[in-house]
């Protein structure tokens, strides 16, 4: 099945603005599997983009809030929760409470052995780190960070130090809304995380994002050895796309959260 250039561009745009696969399929009169294929290609491209452009948070004079979130899902959205995954998150404050860079990581659990190596690798020494009183963070001061703690059993904001985790907890709210209600395989959670980060931390233009998706799609095609039975849609030449879409519309803002592939994420709890 081949999809015309205009419809491919619309699918990529629908992905970026958070339209569901179902709605995109209806608007373009394309089978939802074809739309889903391009949505997966967009998410995979986001993961590869972050691998090539890793995010470093904090530094002297900067504040980073950290927290953990447990994603819990139920089979067929009924009964007891059977599947769960810990996610560790960090978000950098700018002036005042303006939101800056952010990052999420899949972790085995929320033990010190799981969290501390990520903190040391991605948050620069000298950063003021704000967290709750979880014991895994107990050695941060010894690792070169200015560690401020808020004990949530007593305060939302520590009256002495001003420490709070309201910003990172707000990020969890937006992240859960970003995720689809159903249909997300465990193997692709990282791609959903990556698309959430790329949409909200990088001011990519339309042309840049389309080129990013196309390049990664080309690599997949090469890995598949040009399988003759592959009926997935083929993207036209990227030069034609860039030439016809050179307005350089900015599609993201580091201070705005986009929506995900689904409508609501009520099945996900912290």
Beta strands, then each sheet from edge to edge (+ up, - down):
strand 1: 57-58
strand 2: 63-74
strand 3: 81-93
strand 4: 99-107
strand 5: 123-124
strand 6: 128-131
strand 7: 146-149
sheet 1: 1+ 5+
sheet 2: 4+ 3- 2+ 6+ 7+
end
